[in-house]
């Protein structure tokens, strides 16, 4: 769960920031990621679109990580 300071969540105090999550994902390059999930983005409560933008950024990083892994696997064969 992303730190609630950066979202409209009422829970999650002390969680990682979006920056920390994205840094971790970038450091996973080369690991065979086959699935991922983003849970509970509620646009009706996200008036500033902060949570939606955070989820979209993390989703983009995950897709790039999966594509990078797939490309690396194809080049090694």
N, C-alpha and C positions, 0 to 999 in steps of 0.2 A: 504494500500500500504506500502510495506517495505521501510524503509529509503533508499534513493537512494545511499548513501555511500556504502551500502552493496550489491548493484545490479548494473546493467548497465543501469538503468532507468535514464531518464533526468528529471523526475518529482518525487515527493514524498519526498522532503526535509522536515525534521521534523517529518516524520512518525516513527512508532515503529521499533525497530531492530528485527532481527530474534529471538534473545534471549528473548525479551519481549513477542513476539507472542507465542513462545513455553512455556514460563512461564504461560501466561494466559491460554493456552489450558490445561496445567497440573493442574491448579487450578480449572478447570471446571469439574473435576472428580465427577461423581454422577449425573450430569445434563443429561437429556435425549436428546442427540444430534442425530437427524435423517437425517440430510443432511448437506453438506458442498460443497464449490466450491473454486477452485484455478484458477484464471484468469490471462491470459496474461504472459506466460513464452515464450520468443522468443529465441530458441536456436541459430538461425542464428546471433543474436547480443550478445550472451552470450559466448564470447570466452574463458573465464576462468571458465565457468560452475558455477559461483557463484549463479546466480539466480536459475538455475536448482537444485543445491544442497539445497538451501534454501527452494524451493518449495517441494522438495522430503522430507526434514526433517519435514516440517509443515504437509504435507500429512500423513506421518507416525504417527505423534502425533495425528492427527485427527482420523485416523483408530484405533489407540490404545484407544483413548477416547471413540469411539463408541463401540468398543469391550468390554471395561471395563464396560460401562453403560449397555450393553446387558447382560453381565455376572452377574452384580449386580442385574438386574431385574429378571433373571432366578433363582437366589439363594433365592430371597425373596418370591417366589411363592411356 
